[in-house]
Amino acid sequence: MNFDLKKPCKDCPFIKGSSTNLTLSEERLDDILNDISNNDMTFTCHKTLDLAKSEQQHCAGALIYLEREDNPNQMMRIAERLGLYDRRELKMTADIVDKSKF
C-alpha cells in the first residue's frame, strides 16, 4: 500500500455528495468508518484496486478523515515513521464527510 495520494478524487466515498458517497448504503459507510477508525484497517482507493498490491494507494479521503479525527491508522503511523507518508502534504481543505455522516 502506498500513501502518495494527497487529495481525494471526485468520486471518493469520503467527499460529501460524491457519486460514490451518495450510492453507498448508510450501513456500508458505518462499516467503513468503524474499520478505519476502530480496527486500524487501511482503505484502498477504489481507482487503484485493479493494480498490483504493491501499486495500490491508500484512499486520500480516508487519510484526511482520519487526520481530522486525530486518529491515523497503524499503517499511516508506520509509513510516516519510514518517510513514506507526510500528513502535511494532504489537501486538508477537501470537503470530507464528518463523523455524523457515518
C-alpha positions as CSV (number, residue, x, y, z in Angstrom):
1,M,0.0,0.0,0.0
2,N,1.3,3.4,-1.0
3,F,0.5,6.8,0.5
4,D,1.1,9.0,-2.5
5,L,-2.4,10.5,-2.9
6,K,-2.7,13.9,-1.4
7,K,-6.3,14.8,-2.4
8,P,-9.4,12.7,-2.8
9,C,-10.8,12.0,-6.3
10,K,-14.2,13.5,-7.2
11,D,-15.8,10.1,-6.7
12,C,-14.3,9.4,-3.3
13,P,-16.8,8.0,-0.8
14,F,-15.4,10.4,1.8
15,I,-16.3,13.5,-0.3
16,K,-19.7,15.0,0.6
17,G,-22.1,14.4,-2.1
18,S,-19.8,12.4,-4.4
19,S,-21.4,9.8,-6.6
20,T,-19.9,7.0,-4.5
21,N,-20.8,8.7,-1.2
22,L,-24.4,9.0,-2.3
23,T,-24.8,5.5,-3.6
24,L,-23.3,3.6,-0.7
25,S,-25.7,2.5,1.9
26,E,-25.5,4.1,5.3
27,E,-24.7,0.7,6.8
28,R,-21.7,0.3,4.5
29,L,-20.5,3.8,5.3
30,D,-20.8,2.9,9.0
31,D,-18.7,-0.3,8.4
32,I,-16.0,1.6,6.6
33,L,-15.7,4.2,9.3
34,N,-15.6,1.6,12.0
35,D,-12.9,-0.4,10.2
36,I,-10.6,2.6,9.6
37,S,-11.3,4.3,12.9
38,N,-11.5,1.4,15.4
39,N,-10.0,-1.6,13.7
40,D,-6.8,0.0,12.3
41,M,-7.6,-1.0,8.8
42,T,-6.5,0.7,5.7
43,F,-8.8,1.8,2.9
44,T,-7.6,1.3,-0.7
45,C,-8.5,4.0,-3.2
46,H,-11.2,2.4,-5.5
47,K,-9.3,3.7,-8.5
48,T,-6.3,1.6,-7.7
49,L,-8.0,-1.7,-6.8
50,D,-7.1,-3.2,-10.1
51,L,-3.4,-2.5,-9.7
52,A,-0.9,-4.9,-8.2
53,K,-0.9,-4.8,-4.4
54,S,2.5,-3.0,-4.5
55,E,1.0,-0.2,-6.6
56,Q,-2.3,0.3,-4.7
57,Q,-2.9,3.6,-2.9
58,H,-4.5,4.4,0.4
59,C,-7.6,6.5,-0.2
60,A,-6.7,10.2,0.3
61,G,-10.2,10.9,1.6
62,A,-9.8,8.3,4.3
63,L,-6.3,9.7,5.2
64,I,-7.8,13.2,5.5
65,Y,-10.8,11.9,7.5
66,L,-8.5,10.1,10.0
67,E,-6.1,13.0,10.3
68,R,-9.0,15.4,11.1
69,E,-10.2,12.9,13.8
70,D,-6.6,12.8,15.1
71,N,-6.8,9.0,14.6
72,P,-4.3,7.8,12.0
73,N,-4.4,4.1,11.5
74,Q,-1.4,1.9,12.2
75,M,-0.2,1.8,8.6
76,M,-0.3,5.6,8.4
77,R,1.8,5.8,11.5
78,I,4.3,3.2,10.3
79,A,4.5,4.8,6.8
80,E,5.1,8.2,8.4
81,R,8.0,6.9,10.5
82,L,9.5,5.4,7.4
83,G,9.2,8.6,5.5
84,L,6.6,7.1,3.1
85,Y,3.8,9.4,4.2
86,D,3.6,13.0,5.2
87,R,0.3,14.3,6.6
88,R,1.4,17.9,5.9
89,E,1.1,17.2,2.2
90,L,-2.6,16.3,2.4
91,K,-5.2,18.7,1.0
92,M,-7.0,19.2,4.3
93,T,-9.5,21.6,2.8
94,A,-11.2,18.8,0.9
95,D,-14.9,18.6,1.6
96,I,-14.8,15.4,3.6
97,V,-17.8,14.0,5.4
98,D,-17.9,14.3,9.2
99,K,-18.5,11.7,11.8
100,S,-22.2,12.3,11.8
101,K,-22.4,11.1,8.2
102,F,-21.3,7.7,9.2
